[in-house]
């Protein structure tokens, strides 16, 4: 086990690595950081990550405070400011910044002064600009206000919290009571999710991937909101189903499950590494009705399969604003230009995918975004361009969604209202004629 000072030193080093490569996702950097330091055990990794993620969740507020008192923003001053401003994180820095073996160097005068000025102030201040107080980019605030209206502050406060750890029970191999008992046998307490019919929720951070229930394919790690996207598709045994932006096939696994391994499902993506990453997951889950297809420029695959799928899922690339609880650093990297480019890409993907839906078949468009530009606005524009499609109101017969979750065929999930990640899904059906 590491000493508290050694943990603090590692957290500062990890923040410095993130500062050096700001465009790389924090979770990828953290994974690489710990792989290079295999001597750091699981408990220490969790403690170090918790400190770093606490800083990331309060990034703009900490910068504002440090600059307000004339300090210089560094990884050291960020953790110092966090220690001074948040009651739950308050510690005596003199006991940690000792300069002893594995500990951070002792505080210099300006750092001690910064801590003294900030101690007990609290993270929020009346003079903070709204975007700083709410931890969002300035350009994004009006768009979030358009999405949430009067509920903006409460919604963003929920998005500022820690994400839940949700699991999907693989009905090809188990059921919820059996999977729950298997986890309990390994010391992991889980409860049924309230919305997903296949979900379990685990408190805190748990080493799920090392437990037997995961290794044997009884469970998959999947947010409840993502499970509800699978529920919206309503893939059934014997259908032809297309997962058009499959990535590493998380939703492919769920749809193969609702198809009871009967029928045919195709997982497509433009990334070969992501599709290759799906192989082990499909095998572990016991899925044998799925194939993978790499989408490349000039590919005639789609043309040959025009109008042939009963269900098409478009899990579109998006800003990921609904996943900020897991990826608080993502909001720091998001640019207005990114949103513009993504909305163009989403529209083009939807139009291509729509051509693959058979008459009478359905397409589900989904994002892990909360922005109207990527969600309701996209669907409205798609329907205007494609009059052969219309929104479908879920009724539980051709989908697995809980009653009352959708509004006019569109489902919008948020951490505050549903205790899931932020997700959007819309079901459209092609005319049978």
HELIX and SHEET records of a PDB file:
HELIX    1   1 UNK A    4  UNK A   20  1                                  17    
HELIX    2   2 UNK A   26  UNK A   35  1                                  10    
HELIX    3   3 UNK A   42  UNK A   57  1                                  16    
HELIX    4   4 UNK A   59  UNK A   68  1                                  10    
HELIX    5   5 UNK A   75  UNK A   85  1                                  11    
HELIX    6   6 UNK A   87  UNK A   89  5                                   3    
HELIX    7   7 UNK A   93  UNK A   95  5                                   3    
HELIX    8   8 UNK A  109  UNK A  118  1                                  10    
HELIX    9   9 UNK A  130  UNK A  133  1                                   4    
HELIX   10  10 UNK A  138  UNK A  148  1                                  11    
HELIX   11  11 UNK A  149  UNK A  151  5                                   3    
HELIX   12  12 UNK A  152  UNK A  159  1                                   8    
HELIX   13  13 UNK A  176  UNK A  185  1                                  10    
HELIX   14  14 UNK A  208  UNK A  210  5                                   3    
HELIX   15  15 UNK A  212  UNK A  215  1                                   4    
HELIX   16  16 UNK A  224  UNK A  233  1                                  10    
HELIX   17  17 UNK A  250  UNK A  258  1                                   9    
HELIX   18  18 UNK A  272  UNK A  285  1                                  14    
HELIX   19  19 UNK A  301  UNK A  304  1                                   4    
HELIX   20  20 UNK A  321  UNK A  323  5                                   3    
HELIX   21  21 UNK A  330  UNK A  333  1                                   4    
HELIX   22  22 UNK A  336  UNK A  354  1                                  19    
HELIX   23  23 UNK A  372  UNK A  374  5                                   3    
HELIX   24  24 UNK A  376  UNK A  385  1                                  10    
HELIX   25  25 UNK A  415  UNK A  418  1                                   4    
SHEET    1   A 4 UNK A 190  UNK A 192  0                                        
SHEET    2   A 4 UNK A 199  UNK A 202 -1                                        
SHEET    3   A 4 UNK A 165  UNK A 169 -1                                        
SHEET    4   A 4 UNK A 219  UNK A 221 -1                                        
SHEET    1   B 7 UNK A 290  UNK A 294  0                                        
SHEET    2   B 7 UNK A 264  UNK A 269  1                                        
SHEET    3   B 7 UNK A 240  UNK A 243  1                                        
SHEET    4   B 7 UNK A 309  UNK A 315  1                                        
SHEET    5   B 7 UNK A 357  UNK A 367  1                                        
SHEET    6   B 7 UNK A 423  UNK A 430 -1                                        
SHEET    7   B 7 UNK A 389  UNK A 391 -1                                        
SHEET    1   C 7 UNK A 290  UNK A 294  0                                        
SHEET    2   C 7 UNK A 264  UNK A 269  1                                        
SHEET    3   C 7 UNK A 240  UNK A 243  1                                        
SHEET    4   C 7 UNK A 309  UNK A 315  1                                        
SHEET    5   C 7 UNK A 357  UNK A 367  1                                        
SHEET    6   C 7 UNK A 423  UNK A 430 -1                                        
SHEET    7   C 7 UNK A 410  UNK A 413 -1                                        
END                                                                             
